[in-house]
Amino acid sequence: MSAEDEIRELLKSYESSLNTSDASKASSCYTSDGMFMPTTLPTVAGGAMEDAYVKLFETIRLRVI
C-alpha cells in the first residue's frame, strides 16, 4: 500500500469516527505525540485525547461528508 493510500484510509477512518461519535476510534487516528485542539475545550494529547472526544461528542454531533 502506498503512503497516499495509507493517508486516504486514515482519513476515511477519522471521518467515520466523527460521524459515529466514536471517541476511541477518533483518538486512535492520532500519532502518540498528536495534539487535539477542539474549539470549545482545552488542547489535549496522549491518553487524555479519548476523554476529550467523549466530552466533545456529548456536546455536538458531526456529519462529515
Contacts in CASP RR format, 6 or more apart in sequence:
PFRMAT RR
TARGET T0000
AUTHOR 0000-0000-0000
METHOD contacts of the structure
MODEL  1
MSAEDEIRELLKSYESSLNTSDASKASSCYTSDGMFMPTTLPTVAGGAME
DAYVKLFETIRLRVI
1 9 0 8 1.000
10 29 0 8 1.000
13 25 0 8 1.000
13 28 0 8 1.000
13 29 0 8 1.000
14 26 0 8 1.000
14 29 0 8 1.000
15 64 0 8 1.000
16 22 0 8 1.000
16 25 0 8 1.000
17 23 0 8 1.000
17 25 0 8 1.000
17 26 0 8 1.000
17 28 0 8 1.000
17 29 0 8 1.000
18 26 0 8 1.000
18 62 0 8 1.000
18 64 0 8 1.000
19 62 0 8 1.000
19 63 0 8 1.000
19 64 0 8 1.000
21 57 0 8 1.000
21 61 0 8 1.000
21 62 0 8 1.000
23 50 0 8 1.000
23 51 0 8 1.000
23 53 0 8 1.000
23 54 0 8 1.000
23 56 0 8 1.000
23 57 0 8 1.000
24 50 0 8 1.000
26 50 0 8 1.000
26 53 0 8 1.000
27 36 0 8 1.000
27 46 0 8 1.000
27 47 0 8 1.000
27 49 0 8 1.000
27 50 0 8 1.000
27 53 0 8 1.000
30 36 0 8 1.000
30 46 0 8 1.000
30 49 0 8 1.000
32 46 0 8 1.000
33 45 0 8 1.000
33 46 0 8 1.000
34 45 0 8 1.000
34 46 0 8 1.000
34 49 0 8 1.000
35 43 0 8 1.000
35 44 0 8 1.000
35 45 0 8 1.000
36 43 0 8 1.000
36 44 0 8 1.000
36 45 0 8 1.000
36 49 0 8 1.000
36 52 0 8 1.000
36 53 0 8 1.000
37 43 0 8 1.000
38 52 0 8 1.000
38 56 0 8 1.000
40 56 0 8 1.000
40 59 0 8 1.000
41 52 0 8 1.000
41 55 0 8 1.000
41 56 0 8 1.000
42 52 0 8 1.000
44 51 0 8 1.000
44 52 0 8 1.000
END
